[in-house]
Amino acid sequence: PQDEVFSTTEEVGRAVMHTVIRSKGFVWLANAPQRMNYWSHAGHFFSLENLHDWWIATPIYEWPKHHDEVAQILDDFEQVQEGVGDRRQEVVYIGIDMDRVAIEALLDECLLTDDEMLLYNAQMAGKDNLVDIQWSATPPNVVGVPGFLDPPPREHEEEEEEEEDEEGGC
């Protein structure tokens, strides 16, 4: 409905979102920063459910122990803005004749402004994340857990260690 003129933001939102049949994904809410929320919409039904903590807010002892799983988690971490971690908005929209630009503009209005984000960061400064990643390390490392993200030993290294043990090594 690009030709129509609307008097309220609500009318604009209704017209833009009317073409969306289904949407789902994960969202980060400023008033619940430690929790991932699941966004689910189909037709007239919409729900926003508290899912679980973001990885950045999950105690390290609850993280997977396998290197590949940890590497996959870290792929979702934001490296540009410190403290964000894996928090993000990730929602998929399915519909007919959707106006992507209008939908994005409508959703962007829901995001914190730069000033609000500064205020949010100031309020969150005293609330530490449970996980601190050293991105400058290679591979990245979890602060306080030396070697947590070290790559797994290669098979031939393990064999060499076993041979040394058999030959009388420690």
Accessible surface in RSA format (square Angstrom, percent):
REM  Atomic radii and reference values for relative SASA: ProtOr
REM  Chains: A
REM  Algorithm: Lee & Richards
REM  Probe-radius: 1.40
REM  Slices: 20
REM RES _ NUM      All-atoms   Total-Side   Main-Chain    Non-polar    All polar
REM                ABS   REL    ABS   REL    ABS   REL    ABS   REL    ABS   REL
RES PRO A   1    81.61  59.5  45.85  41.8  35.76 130.0  60.09  49.6  21.51 133.7
RES GLN A   2   152.86  85.5 113.94  83.3  38.92  92.7  46.99 100.0 105.87  80.3
RES ASP A   3   141.67  99.2 112.02 111.5  29.65  70.1  43.27 101.8  98.40  98.1
RES GLU A   4   104.26  59.9  85.35  64.6  18.91  45.0  38.49  74.4  65.77  53.7
RES VAL A   5   145.87  96.0 113.73 103.0  32.13  77.4 116.83 101.5  29.04  78.8
RES PHE A   6    61.43  30.7  35.06  21.7  26.37  68.6  36.21  22.0  25.22  72.2
RES SER A   7   100.61  85.0  59.47  79.4  41.14  94.8  55.68 118.6  44.94  63.0
RES THR A   8    67.80  48.2  59.77  60.6   8.03  19.1  65.49  88.0   2.31   3.5
RES THR A   9    97.52  69.4  87.65  88.9   9.87  23.5  53.04  71.2  44.48  67.2
RES GLU A  10   114.93  66.0 100.70  76.2  14.23  33.9  47.95  92.8  66.97  54.7
RES GLU A  11    66.66  38.3  63.88  48.3   2.78   6.6  21.28  41.2  45.38  37.1
RES VAL A  12    58.19  38.3  58.16  52.7   0.02   0.1  58.19  50.6   0.00   0.0
RES GLY A  13    10.90  13.4   0.00   N/A  10.90  13.4  10.68  29.3   0.22   0.5
RES ARG A  14   149.86  62.9 140.13  71.4   9.74  23.2  72.87  99.6  76.99  46.7
RES ALA A  15    16.84  15.5   7.91  12.2   8.93  20.3  16.00  22.5   0.84   2.2
RES VAL A  16    20.31  13.4  15.06  13.6   5.25  12.6  18.93  16.4   1.39   3.8
RES MET A  17    53.28  27.6  46.50  30.8   6.78  16.1  46.92  39.9   6.37   8.4
RES HIS A  18   156.36  85.5 131.81  91.6  24.55  62.8  87.79  90.5  68.57  79.8
RES THR A  19    31.35  22.3  24.19  24.5   7.16  17.1  30.39  40.8   0.96   1.4
RES VAL A  20     9.43   6.2   0.19   0.2   9.23  22.3   0.19   0.2   9.23  25.0
RES ILE A  21    89.15  50.7  85.87  64.0   3.28   7.9  88.75  63.9   0.40   1.1
RES ARG A  22    72.16  30.3  72.16  36.8   0.00   0.0  27.09  37.0  45.08  27.3
RES SER A  23     0.95   0.8   0.90   1.2   0.05   0.1   0.05   0.1   0.90   1.3
RES LYS A  24    86.72  42.3  86.19  52.9   0.53   1.3  33.72  30.3  53.00  56.5
RES GLY A  25     7.74   9.5   0.00   N/A   7.74   9.5   7.74  21.2   0.00   0.0
RES PHE A  26    61.33  30.7  61.33  38.0   0.00   0.0  61.33  37.2   0.00   0.0
RES VAL A  27    10.01   6.6  10.01   9.1   0.00   0.0  10.01   8.7   0.00   0.0
RES TRP A  28    39.55  15.9  31.41  15.2   8.14  19.1  31.41  16.7   8.14  13.2
RES LEU A  29    57.32  31.9  55.78  39.9   1.54   3.9  57.32  40.3   0.00   0.0
RES ALA A  30    44.84  41.2  26.00  40.1  18.83  42.8  27.95  39.4  16.89  44.7
RES ASN A  31   136.70  94.3  98.43  95.1  38.27  92.1  45.83 110.3  90.86  87.8
RES ALA A  32    31.91  29.3  26.10  40.3   5.81  13.2  31.91  44.9   0.00   0.0
RES PRO A  33    20.52  15.0  20.52  18.7   0.00   0.0  20.52  16.9   0.00   0.0
RES GLN A  34    55.57  31.1  55.00  40.2   0.57   1.4  39.45  84.0  16.12  12.2
RES ARG A  35    79.12  33.2  79.12  40.3   0.00   0.0  30.64  41.9  48.48  29.4
RES MET A  36    16.21   8.4  16.21  10.7   0.00   0.0  14.69  12.5   1.51   2.0
RES ASN A  37    10.58   7.3  10.58  10.2   0.00   0.0   0.00   0.0  10.58  10.2
RES TYR A  38    59.74  27.9  59.74  34.0   0.00   0.0  42.60  32.0  17.15  21.1
RES TRP A  39    48.26  19.4  48.26  23.4   0.00   0.0  48.26  25.7   0.00   0.0
RES SER A  40    16.79  14.2  16.79  22.4   0.00   0.0   3.31   7.0  13.49  18.9
RES HIS A  41    27.32  14.9  27.32  19.0   0.00   0.0  15.99  16.5  11.33  13.2
RES ALA A  42    45.74  42.1  39.34  60.7   6.40  14.6  39.87  56.1   5.87  15.5
RES GLY A  43    48.09  59.3   0.00   N/A  48.09  59.3  35.39  97.1  12.70  28.4
RES HIS A  44   199.87 109.2 162.77 113.1  37.10  94.9 116.30 119.9  83.57  97.2
RES PHE A  45   126.55  63.3 120.03  74.3   6.51  17.0 125.18  75.9   1.37   3.9
RES PHE A  46    99.57  49.8  76.19  47.2  23.39  60.9  76.19  46.2  23.39  66.9
RES SER A  47    20.73  17.5  15.85  21.2   4.87  11.2  19.62  41.8   1.11   1.6
RES LEU A  48    73.68  41.0  42.68  30.5  30.99  77.9  42.68  30.0  30.99  83.4
RES GLU A  49    93.96  53.9  90.39  68.4   3.57   8.5  30.18  58.4  63.78  52.1
RES ASN A  50    94.94  65.5  67.74  65.5  27.20  65.5  27.22  65.5  67.72  65.5
RES LEU A  51    73.46  40.9  53.33  38.2  20.13  50.6  53.72  37.7  19.73  53.1
RES HIS A  52    83.14  45.4  83.14  57.8   0.00   0.0  61.16  63.0  21.98  25.6
RES ASP A  53    45.63  32.0  39.51  39.3   6.12  14.5   5.37  12.6  40.25  40.1
RES TRP A  54     0.14   0.1   0.00   0.0   0.14   0.3   0.14   0.1   0.00   0.0
RES TRP A  55    74.71  30.0  74.57  36.1   0.14   0.3  57.83  30.8  16.88  27.4
RES ILE A  56     7.85   4.5   7.85   5.8   0.00   0.0   7.85   5.6   0.00   0.0
RES ALA A  57     3.10   2.8   0.59   0.9   2.51   5.7   0.59   0.8   2.51   6.6
RES THR A  58    13.05   9.3  13.03  13.2   0.03   0.1   9.48  12.7   3.57   5.4
RES PRO A  59    31.75  23.1  29.36  26.8   2.39   8.7  31.75  26.2   0.00   0.0
RES ILE A  60    38.36  21.8  35.48  26.4   2.88   6.9  35.48  25.5   2.88   7.8
RES TYR A  61   159.28  74.4 141.09  80.3  18.19  47.3 110.22  82.8  49.06  60.5
RES GLU A  62   101.83  58.5  75.39  57.0  26.44  63.0  30.27  58.6  71.56  58.4
RES TRP A  63     5.00   2.0   0.00   0.0   5.00  11.7   0.03   0.0   4.97   8.1
RES PRO A  64    30.36  22.1  17.40  15.9  12.95  47.1  30.09  24.8   0.26   1.6
RES LYS A  65   140.58  68.6 109.09  66.9  31.50  75.0 103.56  93.2  37.03  39.4
RES HIS A  66   126.04  68.9 123.08  85.6   2.96   7.6  74.12  76.4  51.92  60.4
RES HIS A  67    51.50  28.1  41.08  28.6  10.42  26.7  37.57  38.7  13.93  16.2
RES ASP A  68   110.89  77.7 103.89 103.4   6.99  16.5  34.72  81.7  76.17  76.0
RES GLU A  69    74.36  42.7  72.60  54.9   1.77   4.2  31.50  60.9  42.86  35.0
RES VAL A  70     2.38   1.6   2.38   2.2   0.00   0.0   2.38   2.1   0.00   0.0
RES ALA A  71    41.05  37.7  35.61  55.0   5.44  12.4  39.86  56.1   1.19   3.2
RES GLN A  72   128.05  71.6 124.03  90.6   4.02   9.6  37.16  79.1  90.89  68.9
RES ILE A  73    16.69   9.5  13.29   9.9   3.41   8.2  16.68  12.0   0.01   0.0
RES LEU A  74    13.41   7.5  10.93   7.8   2.48   6.2  11.28   7.9   2.13   5.7
RES ASP A  75   122.13  85.5  88.37  88.0  33.76  79.8  28.13  66.2  94.00  93.7
RES ASP A  76    70.84  49.6  56.82  56.6  14.01  33.1   6.73  15.8  64.11  63.9
RES PHE A  77    13.01   6.5   1.98   1.2  11.03  28.7   2.09   1.3  10.92  31.2
RES GLU A  78    69.66  40.0  59.83  45.3   9.83  23.4  17.30  33.5  52.36  42.7
RES GLN A  79   111.21  62.2  84.20  61.5  27.01  64.3  20.13  42.9  91.08  69.1
RES VAL A  80   139.44  91.8 109.30  98.9  30.14  72.6 114.60  99.6  24.84  67.4
RES GLN A  81    69.46  38.8  65.17  47.6   4.30  10.2  32.86  69.9  36.60  27.8
RES GLU A  82   169.08  97.1 137.95 104.4  31.13  74.1  61.07 118.1 108.01  88.2
RES GLY A  83    33.59  41.4   0.00   N/A  33.59  41.4  22.00  60.4  11.59  26.0
RES VAL A  84    14.91   9.8  14.06  12.7   0.84   2.0  14.91  13.0   0.00   0.0
RES GLY A  85     3.55   4.4   0.00   N/A   3.55   4.4   1.73   4.8   1.82   4.1
RES ASP A  86     2.16   1.5   2.15   2.1   0.01   0.0   0.62   1.5   1.53   1.5
RES ARG A  87    12.45   5.2   6.88   3.5   5.56  13.2   0.00   0.0  12.45   7.5
RES ARG A  88    60.71  25.5  55.31  28.2   5.40  12.9  42.92  58.7  17.78  10.8
RES GLN A  89    84.48  47.2  58.33  42.6  26.15  62.3  40.73  86.7  43.75  33.2
RES GLU A  90    82.58  47.4  76.95  58.2   5.64  13.4  32.94  63.7  49.64  40.5
RES VAL A  91    36.66  24.1   9.85   8.9  26.80  64.6   9.90   8.6  26.76  72.6
RES VAL A  92    86.38  56.8  82.25  74.5   4.13  10.0  86.22  74.9   0.16   0.4
RES TYR A  93    42.40  19.8  23.62  13.4  18.78  48.9  22.47  16.9  19.93  24.6
RES ILE A  94    87.91  50.0  84.94  63.3   2.96   7.1  87.91  63.3   0.00   0.0
RES GLY A  95    25.63  31.6   0.00   N/A  25.63  31.6   0.06   0.2  25.56  57.3
RES ILE A  96   114.59  65.2 109.41  81.5   5.18  12.5 112.75  81.2   1.84   5.0
RES ASP A  97   132.24  92.6  98.31  97.9  33.92  80.2  37.71  88.7  94.53  94.3
RES MET A  98    67.94  35.2  39.14  25.9  28.80  68.6  39.16  33.3  28.78  38.1
RES ASP A  99    44.75  31.3  37.29  37.1   7.46  17.6  24.71  58.2  20.04  20.0
RES ARG A 100   178.14  74.8 172.25  87.8   5.89  14.0  66.12  90.4 112.02  67.9
RES VAL A 101   117.03  77.0 115.42 104.5   1.61   3.9 116.06 100.8   0.97   2.6
RES ALA A 102    25.14  23.1  16.87  26.0   8.27  18.8  22.88  32.2   2.26   6.0
RES ILE A 103     8.60   4.9   8.60   6.4   0.00   0.0   8.60   6.2   0.00   0.0
RES GLU A 104    76.97  44.2  75.92  57.4   1.05   2.5  31.86  61.6  45.10  36.8
RES ALA A 105    54.13  49.8  46.72  72.1   7.41  16.9  52.18  73.5   1.96   5.2
RES LEU A 106    36.81  20.5  32.61  23.3   4.21  10.6  35.47  24.9   1.34   3.6
RES LEU A 107    50.12  27.9  48.12  34.4   2.00   5.0  48.27  33.9   1.86   5.0
RES ASP A 108    85.54  59.9  75.06  74.7  10.48  24.8  22.80  53.7  62.74  62.6
RES GLU A 109   137.24  78.8 101.38  76.7  35.86  85.4  35.52  68.7 101.71  83.0
RES CYS A 110   104.52  79.1  69.12  77.1  35.40  83.2  33.23  84.2  71.29  76.9
RES LEU A 111    89.06  49.6  77.54  55.5  11.52  28.9  79.93  56.1   9.12  24.6
RES LEU A 112    70.02  39.0  48.14  34.4  21.88  55.0  48.33  33.9  21.69  58.4
RES THR A 113    78.58  55.9  69.48  70.4   9.10  21.7  75.38 101.2   3.20   4.8
RES ASP A 114   124.10  86.9 116.57 116.0   7.53  17.8  34.03  80.1  90.07  89.8
RES ASP A 115   110.52  77.4 103.33 102.8   7.19  17.0  30.93  72.8  79.59  79.4
RES GLU A 116    81.89  47.0  77.81  58.9   4.08   9.7  28.67  55.5  53.22  43.5
RES MET A 117    40.15  20.8  40.15  26.6   0.00   0.0  31.02  26.4   9.14  12.1
RES LEU A 118   122.63  68.3 117.35  84.0   5.29  13.3 117.66  82.6   4.97  13.4
RES LEU A 119   108.74  60.6 104.02  74.4   4.72  11.9 107.95  75.8   0.79   2.1
RES TYR A 120    21.45  10.0  19.28  11.0   2.17   5.6  20.09  15.1   1.36   1.7
RES ASN A 121    58.34  40.2  51.87  50.1   6.47  15.6  24.54  59.1  33.80  32.7
RES ALA A 122    70.00  64.4  45.42  70.1  24.58  55.9  54.13  76.2  15.87  42.0
RES GLN A 123   114.44  64.0  99.59  72.8  14.85  35.4  36.81  78.4  77.63  58.9
RES MET A 124    33.19  17.2  29.02  19.2   4.17   9.9  19.60  16.7  13.59  18.0
RES ALA A 125    80.16  73.7  47.39  73.1  32.77  74.5  60.14  84.7  20.02  53.0
RES GLY A 126    72.55  89.5   0.00   N/A  72.55  89.5  40.64 111.5  31.91  71.5
RES LYS A 127   129.26  63.1 115.44  70.8  13.82  32.9  84.83  76.4  44.43  47.3
RES ASP A 128   119.13  83.5  99.20  98.7  19.93  47.1  31.89  75.0  87.25  87.0
RES ASN A 129    42.91  29.6  24.12  23.3  18.79  45.2   4.67  11.2  38.23  37.0
RES LEU A 130   103.86  57.8  76.36  54.6  27.50  69.1  79.42  55.8  24.44  65.8
RES VAL A 131     3.52   2.3   0.00   0.0   3.52   8.5   1.30   1.1   2.22   6.0
RES ASP A 132    81.86  57.3  77.53  77.2   4.33  10.2  26.50  62.4  55.36  55.2
RES ILE A 133    17.87  10.2   2.46   1.8  15.41  37.1   2.46   1.8  15.41  41.8
RES GLN A 134    85.03  47.5  79.39  58.0   5.64  13.4  19.90  42.4  65.12  49.4
RES TRP A 135    75.26  30.2  52.91  25.6  22.35  52.5  43.32  23.1  31.94  51.8
RES SER A 136   112.94  95.4  75.16 100.3  37.78  87.0  58.81 125.2  54.13  75.8
RES ALA A 137    33.96  31.2  20.54  31.7  13.42  30.5  30.60  43.1   3.37   8.9
RES THR A 138   136.19  96.9 102.01 103.4  34.18  81.5  75.04 100.8  61.15  92.4
RES PRO A 139    45.13  32.9  40.41  36.8   4.72  17.2  42.73  35.3   2.39  14.9
RES PRO A 140    38.38  28.0  38.31  34.9   0.06   0.2  38.31  31.6   0.06   0.4
RES ASN A 141    28.83  19.9  28.83  27.9   0.00   0.0   3.12   7.5  25.72  24.9
RES VAL A 142     5.48   3.6   3.51   3.2   1.97   4.7   3.51   3.1   1.97   5.3
RES VAL A 143    66.87  44.0  50.12  45.4  16.75  40.4  52.81  45.9  14.06  38.1
RES GLY A 144    71.41  88.1   0.00   N/A  71.41  88.1  37.21 102.1  34.21  76.6
RES VAL A 145    44.30  29.1  42.68  38.6   1.62   3.9  44.17  38.4   0.13   0.3
RES PRO A 146   125.59  91.5  99.23  90.5  26.36  95.8 104.69  86.4  20.90 129.9
RES GLY A 147    31.50  38.9   0.00   N/A  31.50  38.9  13.71  37.6  17.80  39.9
RES PHE A 148    44.08  22.1  20.16  12.5  23.92  62.3  27.29  16.5  16.79  48.1
RES LEU A 149     5.17   2.9   5.06   3.6   0.10   0.3   5.17   3.6   0.00   0.0
RES ASP A 150    76.37  53.5  67.25  66.9   9.12  21.6  21.11  49.7  55.26  55.1
RES PRO A 151    82.87  60.4  70.62  64.4  12.25  44.5  70.62  58.3  12.25  76.2
RES PRO A 152    78.43  57.2  63.89  58.2  14.54  52.8  70.05  57.8   8.38  52.1
RES PRO A 153    82.35  60.0  63.50  57.9  18.84  68.5  69.94  57.7  12.40  77.1
RES ARG A 154   148.04  62.2 142.00  72.4   6.04  14.4  63.11  86.3  84.93  51.5
RES GLU A 155   137.75  79.1 132.71 100.4   5.04  12.0  48.69  94.2  89.06  72.7
RES HIS A 156    89.06  48.7  86.22  59.9   2.84   7.3  55.48  57.2  33.58  39.1
RES GLU A 157    58.80  33.8  57.71  43.7   1.09   2.6  20.03  38.7  38.77  31.7
RES GLU A 158    79.05  45.4  77.60  58.7   1.45   3.5  23.43  45.3  55.62  45.4
RES GLU A 159    98.49  56.5  97.26  73.6   1.24   2.9  32.57  63.0  65.93  53.8
RES GLU A 160    93.42  53.6  92.11  69.7   1.32   3.1  33.04  63.9  60.38  49.3
RES GLU A 161   109.23  62.7 108.10  81.8   1.13   2.7  35.94  69.5  73.29  59.8
RES GLU A 162   105.81  60.7 103.69  78.4   2.12   5.0  35.16  68.0  70.66  57.7
RES GLU A 163    97.28  55.8  96.66  73.1   0.62   1.5  29.07  56.2  68.21  55.7
RES GLU A 164   105.43  60.5 103.56  78.3   1.87   4.4  32.02  61.9  73.40  59.9
RES ASP A 165    79.25  55.5  63.69  63.4  15.56  36.8  24.58  57.8  54.67  54.5
RES GLU A 166   146.79  84.3 108.95  82.4  37.84  90.1  49.17  95.1  97.62  79.7
RES GLU A 167   145.32  83.4 105.81  80.1  39.50  94.1  49.98  96.7  95.33  77.8
RES GLY A 168    68.23  84.1   0.00   N/A  68.23  84.1  36.90 101.3  31.33  70.2
RES GLY A 169    41.30  50.9   0.00   N/A  41.30  50.9  25.11  68.9  16.19  36.3
RES CYS A 170   167.23 126.5 105.84 118.1  61.38 144.3  68.37 173.2  98.86 106.6
END  Absolute sums over single chains surface
CHAIN  1 A    12176.8       9922.5       2254.2       6769.6       5407.2
END  Absolute sums over all chains
TOTAL         12176.8       9922.5       2254.2       6769.6       5407.2
